Amino acid sequence: MEEKKDSRPDLESGKEAIPLYHQIVADLKDQINRNELKKGDKLPTEKWLNEHYGVSRVTVRKALEDLTEQGYLEKRPNKGCFVSQPKFEKDLSRMRSMHQELLASGITPTSKIISYQEVQADPWILSHLKCAEDETVLVIKRIRFADERPFAEQTIYLPKSLFGDFNPWLLRDHSLHDVMQEQYGVEIRYSTQSVNATTPTKERMKELELSNEKPILHIRSTVYTTDDKVCEYSDTYHVTDVVRYSFTWYK
């Protein structure tokens, strides 16, 4: 949508007319469906839109909120409003890493490493990794991206006895499970996961570029090797605007 004021659309007004914000919703939907507004395009400012349509900023804001709720638009804090990218679907019942599935779908996965440290296993970590009391644990916190859109904040716990010289910076553009197998010979057999909805903290909203406090998914995952040893525990907070999750059940 070019920022020109000489092509104002004709919105109907009066008692019998469709509400103005519905007409704006329909017009923007039409532009998206005709690919005039493409996936990832940034919309003009609210000020420009209210002048373009000849309506109040409140009306424009209501239209944008409606399109956001319908999944046509996404708001990014301090960046503006963008045409939504298609959602990627991850089947949590499949033993395949998120990194691998994103690549297979033509999406570029990357990670930003927030912190990396070695700690002594405390009772909480011991209960998840099922390791020796004197075990040193590698703790990695990262933000995960799909085509540069943040979709998850993840904290990973690894027993140092399995991954002594682990290089966390590899995770910026490599699959954790590929690194486990190719560099450390760790073969993964299965994982267990628990999922619940939660409200994001202010810090998490900033990290994941969330514009409101709508629920996100909290997924706890424990990964086991072929000899039934725990090789990884992770705490992950997922944004469902970017990645949608599903389960497959067999009888």
C-alpha positions in Angstrom: 0.0 0.0 0.0 1.6 3.2 -1.1 1.3 6.2 1.1 -0.6 8.5 -1.3 -3.6 10.6 -0.4 -5.2 10.9 -3.8 -6.7 7.4 -3.9 -9.0 7.5 -0.9 -11.6 4.6 -1.1 -15.3 5.5 -1.1 -16.7 4.3 2.3 -20.4 4.2 2.6 -22.0 6.1 5.5 -25.4 6.6 7.0 -27.8 4.5 9.0 -28.1 1.6 6.5 -24.4 1.4 5.7 -22.1 -1.3 7.0 -20.0 0.1 10.0 -16.9 1.9 8.7 -14.4 -0.3 10.5 -16.0 -3.4 8.8 -15.5 -1.7 5.4 -11.9 -1.0 6.2 -11.4 -4.6 7.3 -13.0 -5.8 4.0 -10.8 -3.5 1.9 -7.5 -4.5 3.6 -8.5 -8.2 3.4 -9.1 -7.7 -0.3 -5.7 -6.2 -0.8 -4.1 -9.1 1.1 -6.0 -11.7 -0.8 -5.1 -10.1 -4.1 -1.4 -10.0 -2.9 -1.3 -6.2 -3.2 -0.3 -6.4 0.5 2.1 -9.3 0.7 3.1 -11.6 3.6 5.5 -9.7 5.8 4.6 -6.2 4.4 4.5 -3.4 6.9 1.2 -1.4 7.0 1.3 2.4 6.9 0.9 4.2 10.3 -2.5 4.6 11.9 -2.3 8.3 11.2 -1.8 7.7 7.5 -4.6 5.1 7.4 -7.2 7.4 9.1 -6.4 10.2 6.6 -6.4 7.7 3.7 -9.9 6.3 4.7 -11.2 9.6 6.0 -12.1 8.1 9.4 -11.0 8.6 13.0 -8.0 6.8 14.5 -10.3 4.9 16.8 -12.1 3.4 13.8 -8.8 2.4 12.1 -7.5 0.9 15.4 -10.6 -1.2 15.7 -10.2 -2.5 12.1 -6.6 -3.4 12.7 -7.5 -5.2 16.0 -10.2 -7.1 14.1 -7.7 -8.2 11.4 -5.1 -9.1 14.0 -7.7 -11.3 15.8 -8.5 -13.0 12.5 -4.9 -13.7 11.9 -4.4 -11.4 8.8 -2.1 -9.0 10.7 0.4 -9.2 13.5 1.6 -6.3 15.7 5.3 -6.1 16.6 6.2 -3.8 19.5 8.0 -0.6 18.4 7.9 -1.8 14.8 4.3 -1.5 13.7 1.7 -3.7 12.1 2.6 -6.4 9.5 0.7 -8.7 7.2 0.9 -12.1 8.9 3.2 -14.9 7.6 1.6 -18.3 7.3 1.8 -20.4 10.4 4.1 -23.4 10.6 2.6 -26.5 12.2 4.6 -28.7 14.5 3.3 -32.2 15.4 4.5 -32.7 19.0 3.9 -36.5 18.7 6.7 -36.8 16.0 10.2 -37.4 17.2 11.8 -34.8 14.9 13.4 -31.6 16.0 11.8 -28.2 15.4 14.9 -27.1 13.5 14.6 -30.0 11.1 10.9 -29.5 10.5 11.3 -25.8 9.9 14.0 -26.4 7.3 11.9 -29.1 5.6 9.1 -26.5 5.3 11.4 -23.9 3.6 11.6 -21.8 6.8 15.0 -20.6 8.1 15.5 -21.4 11.8 18.0 -19.5 13.9 18.7 -18.9 17.5 20.1 -16.0 19.6 22.1 -17.3 22.6 21.1 -15.2 25.7 23.3 -17.0 28.2 25.4 -20.1 28.8 26.7 -21.4 32.2 27.9 -24.5 34.0 26.2 -25.2 37.3 26.2 -27.9 39.9 23.0 -30.0 39.8 20.5 -28.9 42.5 17.5 -31.0 43.6 15.3 -29.5 40.9 17.7 -30.3 38.1 18.4 -33.7 39.5 14.7 -34.6 39.4 14.6 -33.8 35.7 18.0 -35.0 34.4 18.1 -38.0 36.8 21.9 -37.5 37.0 24.5 -38.0 39.8 24.4 -35.5 42.7 27.9 -34.2 41.8 27.0 -33.8 38.1 27.9 -30.5 36.4 25.0 -29.3 34.2 25.3 -27.1 31.1 22.5 -24.4 31.0 21.7 -22.6 27.7 19.1 -19.9 27.3 18.1 -18.9 23.8 15.5 -17.2 21.7 14.4 -19.2 18.7 13.4 -17.6 15.4 11.6 -18.7 12.2 12.4 -16.5 9.3 13.6 -13.9 11.8 10.4 -13.9 13.7 10.8 -14.9 17.4 8.6 -17.8 18.4 10.2 -19.4 21.5 12.2 -18.7 24.6 14.0 -21.9 25.6 16.2 -23.0 28.5 18.1 -26.2 27.9 19.8 -28.4 30.6 22.5 -30.9 29.5 24.6 -33.2 31.6 28.2 -32.3 31.2 29.2 -36.0 31.4 27.7 -36.4 28.0 28.6 -33.1 26.4 31.8 -32.0 28.1 33.1 -29.5 25.6 29.8 -28.4 24.2 29.8 -25.3 22.1 26.5 -23.4 22.6 27.1 -21.0 19.7 26.6 -23.9 17.2 22.9 -23.6 18.1 22.6 -20.3 16.4 22.1 -22.2 13.1 22.3 -25.9 13.9 19.9 -28.4 15.3 20.7 -29.4 18.9 19.8 -33.0 18.2 22.0 -33.1 15.1 24.9 -31.8 17.2 24.2 -34.4 19.9 24.3 -37.2 17.4 27.0 -36.0 15.0 29.5 -34.6 17.5 28.9 -36.7 20.6 27.4 -39.9 19.3 24.3 -39.5 21.4 21.4 -41.4 19.8 17.9 -40.2 20.8 15.1 -42.7 21.2 12.1 -40.8 22.6 10.9 -37.8 24.6 8.2 -37.0 27.0 6.4 -33.6 27.1 3.9 -31.7 29.2 2.1 -28.7 27.8 0.1 -25.9 29.5 -1.0 -22.4 28.7 0.5 -19.5 30.7 0.6 -15.7 30.7 3.9 -14.3 29.6 5.9 -12.1 31.9 6.9 -8.5 30.9 10.4 -9.7 30.1 9.2 -12.6 28.0 6.8 -10.3 26.1 9.8 -8.1 25.2 12.0 -11.0 24.2 9.2 -12.6 22.0 8.0 -9.2 20.7 4.5 -9.7 22.0 2.1 -6.7 22.0 -0.3 -8.1 24.6 -0.5 -10.6 27.4 -2.5 -13.3 25.5 -1.6 -16.9 26.6 1.5 -18.7 25.3 2.4 -22.4 25.6 4.8 -23.7 28.2 6.3 -27.0 27.1 8.5 -29.1 29.3 10.4 -31.8 27.5 12.7 -34.6 28.6 14.7 -36.4 26.0 16.0 -40.0 26.4 18.8 -41.9 24.7 18.6 -45.4 23.2 19.8 -46.8 26.6 17.1 -44.8 28.5 19.4 -42.1 29.9 18.2 -38.5 30.0 20.3 -36.5 27.7 18.3 -33.2 27.8 15.6 -31.4 29.7 14.2 -28.1 28.4 11.7 -25.5 29.4 10.2 -23.7 26.4 7.7 -20.8 26.1 6.1 -20.9 22.6 4.2 -18.2 20.7 1.4 -19.7 18.8 1.1 -16.8 16.3 4.2 -18.1 14.5 4.1 -21.9 15.1 1.0 -23.9 15.7 1.2 -27.3 17.6 -0.7 -30.5 17.0 -0.8 -34.0 18.3 -1.3 -37.3 16.5 -3.0 -40.1 18.4 -3.1 -43.8 17.4 -5.5 -46.3 18.8 
